[in-house]
Amino acid sequence: MSAIPTSRTNPAPAIRLRSPGQIVAAVPYLVGFHPCESVVAVGLGSQAPQVCLTMRVDLPPPDCSGELAQLIAAHLQNAGSGGVFLVVFSEGPGEPPCPDLVEAIQESSRALGIEVKDALWVRGGRWRSYRCQTPACCPPEGTPVEPDEVSELAAASAWLGDVVHASREDLERSLRPVGLFVRASLDRTFEWVSRQLIAELSERGWNAVAAGSRALLRAAVESRAEVSLELKAAEVARLALGLADVAVRDDALMWVGTDLEHAAESLWVELVRKATPPYDAPPATLLAVHAYLRGNGAYARIALDRALASDPDYSFAVLLTEGLDRGVPPKALRAALALSAEAA
């Protein structure tokens, strides 16, 4: 099973997951943080044993297990999953925890023709299987995840430029706006750059300014691929104001799935944190698209929440949020974006 599929021109080697311990070790790299009190479904494509969807959900109250199970199974089906690994992370009581939830997910998945490969639970850094009762295979105290089961994943993640956060809250903090003092300085710069841009629009016209925005974005992404330097305030303002043009924003999707993908994501993160609202909504939504297309729904959701907190009516973010809620698979979004690019 390939845990980190890529479509870059210089792709990292695919990581093969051959044991339950490796699957447990892979989860933080698939969701972007170390989950707690969560159930994670790792869906495998029906045509190839490759991760097609990773879905993490907070553990529900017991009376909501059936509803959540049906939701997870429906999302797996929409993503084209033929099989799934379930992993429950819980430090709470119970041996094993949440058995009703796991059984409900297995039943709902089987009803849709999705094979549950295994169901695991993790507590105190050790894993056990819900299915295995053999002490030699699954000792009562659990099996620790060995360092060599993490090292290959960590190396691939570092190559890709991915960061595994300690928790969902830590991931959310990575997108929080800068402090008030820096914010005030940036806002003044935005006002100045905005006045310059208005003057440029009247002198050169919309198309010329849009072309300039595209060129500046490309230069920023390509430069970031070589060395990651913090943007100057005027650069933040000009790039974010350029992305307010829907056509420029849509063109910025060109880096998804290329060797510049992570450089672009890094740029979106900085713009999300520093752009004057509501100009942080477009880069936050672009960041969500990147996460959505690689099956990281948790990060996509956080980025979309950030976009809609800044601009509740930002249509692209609203549309993507609806897609996540309905379980639209990443491949469907990719196809829609491809059609949009061809039409343009």
Summary of the structure (lengths in Angstrom):
residues: 344
radius of gyration: 21.7
end to end distance: 36.7
largest distance: 77.2
contacts: 1125
relative contact order: 0.11
helix: 57%
strand: 13%
